[in-house]
Amino acid sequence: MRALLQEMILPELKDIKDTLIRHEERLNSMDKRIGDINTHLIDQSRRIDEVREELSRRIDEVREELSRRIDETNKSLNARIDRLYDVIVRRDEHTKLDERVTRLERDVQELKAKIAA
């Protein structure tokens, strides 16, 4: 009876053992793949961080350059506005002087007319 049971059970146990070995091999293979994927993801994460840092640095550089250019433009515009103001004031003063000279000429003409009469 024992021999009969061994003949029936031992082949099945061997099949189960072989199946278990195959599953362990597959699990080990999957563990290796997951490890490789994890290493790849860590590398990608590091690269993403480097790209972000580089982008932040470049953005800061562009921001500083734009601020500098805006400041230079504002200085230039302020100088031009000051110059324009000076020109406008001179024109206004010129107009007032022109009116004053015209009045003085009229007064001189009137005085000459009075003296001649």
TIDREN-905713 format. One line per field, with one value per residue (C-alpha): residue number from 1; residue in one letter; x, y, z. Coordinates in steps of 0.5 Angstrom, whole numbers. Example, Ala and Ser with C-alpha at 12.3 -4.5 7.8 and 13.67 -1.06 7.14 Angstrom:
TIDREN-905713
num	[1, 2]
residu	[A, S]
X	[25, 27]
Y	[-9, -2]
Z	[16, 14]
end
This chain:
TIDREN-905713
num	[1, 2, 3, 4, 5, 6, 7, 8, 9, 10, 11, 12, 13, 14, 15, 16, 17, 18, 19, 20, 21, 22, 23, 24, 25, 26, 27, 28, 29, 30, 31, 32, 33, 34, 35, 36, 37, 38, 39, 40, 41, 42, 43, 44, 45, 46, 47, 48, 49, 50, 51, 52, 53, 54, 55, 56, 57, 58, 59, 60, 61, 62, 63, 64, 65, 66, 67, 68, 69, 70, 71, 72, 73, 74, 75, 76, 77, 78, 79, 80, 81, 82, 83, 84, 85, 86, 87, 88, 89, 90, 91, 92, 93, 94, 95, 96, 97, 98, 99, 100, 101, 102, 103, 104, 105, 106, 107, 108, 109, 110, 111, 112, 113, 114, 115, 116, 117]
residu	[M, R, A, L, L, Q, E, M, I, L, P, E, L, K, D, I, K, D, T, L, I, R, H, E, E, R, L, N, S, M, D, K, R, I, G, D, I, N, T, H, L, I, D, Q, S, R, R, I, D, E, V, R, E, E, L, S, R, R, I, D, E, V, R, E, E, L, S, R, R, I, D, E, T, N, K, S, L, N, A, R, I, D, R, L, Y, D, V, I, V, R, R, D, E, H, T, K, L, D, E, R, V, T, R, L, E, R, D, V, Q, E, L, K, A, K, I, A, A]
X	[0, 6, 9, 3, 2, 9, 8, 2, 4, 11, 11, 5, 10, 16, 11, 9, 16, 18, 12, 15, 22, 19, 15, 21, 25, 20, 19, 27, 27, 21, 25, 31, 26, 23, 30, 32, 26, 27, 34, 31, 26, 31, 36, 30, 28, 35, 35, 28, 31, 37, 33, 28, 35, 37, 31, 30, 37, 36, 29, 33, 38, 33, 29, 35, 37, 30, 30, 37, 34, 28, 32, 36, 30, 27, 33, 33, 26, 27, 33, 29, 22, 27, 30, 23, 21, 26, 25, 17, 19, 24, 19, 14, 19, 20, 13, 12, 19, 16, 9, 13, 18, 11, 8, 15, 15, 8, 9, 15, 11, 6, 11, 15, 8, 7, 13, 12, 6]
Y	[0, 5, 3, 5, 11, 13, 12, 16, 22, 23, 25, 30, 32, 33, 37, 41, 42, 44, 49, 52, 53, 56, 61, 63, 64, 68, 72, 73, 75, 80, 83, 84, 88, 92, 94, 96, 100, 103, 105, 108, 112, 114, 117, 120, 123, 126, 128, 132, 135, 138, 140, 144, 147, 149, 152, 156, 159, 161, 164, 168, 170, 172, 176, 180, 181, 184, 188, 191, 193, 196, 200, 202, 204, 208, 212, 213, 215, 220, 223, 224, 227, 232, 234, 235, 239, 243, 244, 246, 251, 254, 255, 257, 262, 264, 265, 270, 274, 274, 277, 282, 284, 286, 290, 294, 295, 297, 302, 305, 306, 310, 314, 315, 317, 322, 325, 326, 330]
Z	[0, 2, -5, -9, -5, -6, -14, -14, -9, -11, -18, -16, -11, -16, -21, -15, -13, -20, -21, -15, -17, -24, -20, -15, -22, -25, -18, -18, -25, -24, -17, -22, -27, -22, -19, -26, -27, -20, -21, -28, -24, -19, -25, -29, -22, -21, -29, -28, -22, -25, -31, -26, -23, -30, -32, -25, -26, -33, -31, -26, -31, -36, -30, -28, -36, -37, -30, -32, -39, -36, -32, -38, -42, -36, -35, -43, -43, -37, -40, -46, -42, -39, -45, -48, -42, -43, -50, -49, -43, -48, -53, -48, -46, -53, -54, -48, -50, -57, -55, -50, -56, -60, -54, -53, -61, -61, -55, -58, -65, -60, -57, -64, -66, -60, -61, -68, -67]
end
